[in-house]
Amino acid sequence: MSSTNIRNPGSALGEAVGVYLERNLHTLTNSLCDKLGYHYISESPIPNKKKLLLYDNIGIPYNIDGVITNQGLQPIILLEYKYIRYKKHNRDKGSWLCTAHPQLRNRYETVRSSIAVLGGSWSKSSITMIKSHDINIFMIPFDYICERFSKVGIDFNWDEKDRDTAIKSWKTWISLEEKVRESFGQSLLKPIIKDYTSCLKKILACSDEREIEKIFIQLITNLGERKGYYFDSIKSAIEFLSDLNPNEIINLDEAITLLDTPPVF
């Protein structure tokens, strides 16, 4: 591919990071699933369909990067791989994750965990937002990616408006042999490979015994007000519902106002 027909070389190189990152994660995850007796799926299992689409309870489709299933093709782990160079895109990509994965878990009750491998520049607030939706995160920092690029003679840490460096870096990238690019892609996984594989093994460890770990009850009034409660046992949840006074669900003297300070995580 010639650099002359690339309109935005910076974006093209960023896209290459995403492609090689995802490709190597597919290989790693597929190999692990084969050993443990699970299926790793990154394309539709339906004939003549390519995109891996999972649907929520009202039929909205979500294009997922990967899913680990049991032998009956029931999903066990939802997987997402996201690379972002600039933090200004955090909310867009992060919000999609926070919407898609919880909605899908509401439909596919066999899902045990959601995992997101995030590469590049992610703000603390975006990471906190994603974690709050019970999504496990594995980070590949932007500085580490820049360091790996420097090993193959590429300056990846250019300013957003520095087109000259972006063009030069793209030309260097396309001049590299494919085996060098493949080695680069494999090296991107170094910061996460140990913890990532350990996490997958732990989630997939077979256990027929199940216990109720947490109960969440959401109360919705006829006025549309909502309040949620968490319990650590069935007994405590039943006791709460037995003693419930509907008129005490919303206490205006204690309800949060616009002047209250935000919670700290």
JOCORVEN-V492308 format. One record per run of one state. SS is the DSSP state (H for helix, E for strand, L for the rest). FROM is the first residue (numbers start at 1). TO is the last residue. If there is no record, write none. Layout:
# JOCORVEN-V492308
{{SS	FROM	TO} {SS	FROM	TO}}
This chain:
# JOCORVEN-V492308
{{L	1	2} {H	3	5} {L	6	8} {H	9	36} {L	37	38} {E	39	41} {L	42	52} {E	53	55} {L	56	60} {E	61	63} {L	64	65} {E	66	69} {L	70	74} {E	75	84} {L	85	86} {H	87	107} {L	108	112} {E	113	120} {L	121	123} {H	124	131} {L	132	134} {E	135	141} {H	142	150} {L	151	162} {H	163	175} {L	176	177} {H	178	187} {L	188	192} {H	193	204} {L	205	214} {E	215	220} {L	221	225} {E	226	231} {L	232	233} {H	234	242} {L	243	245} {H	246	248} {L	249	265}}
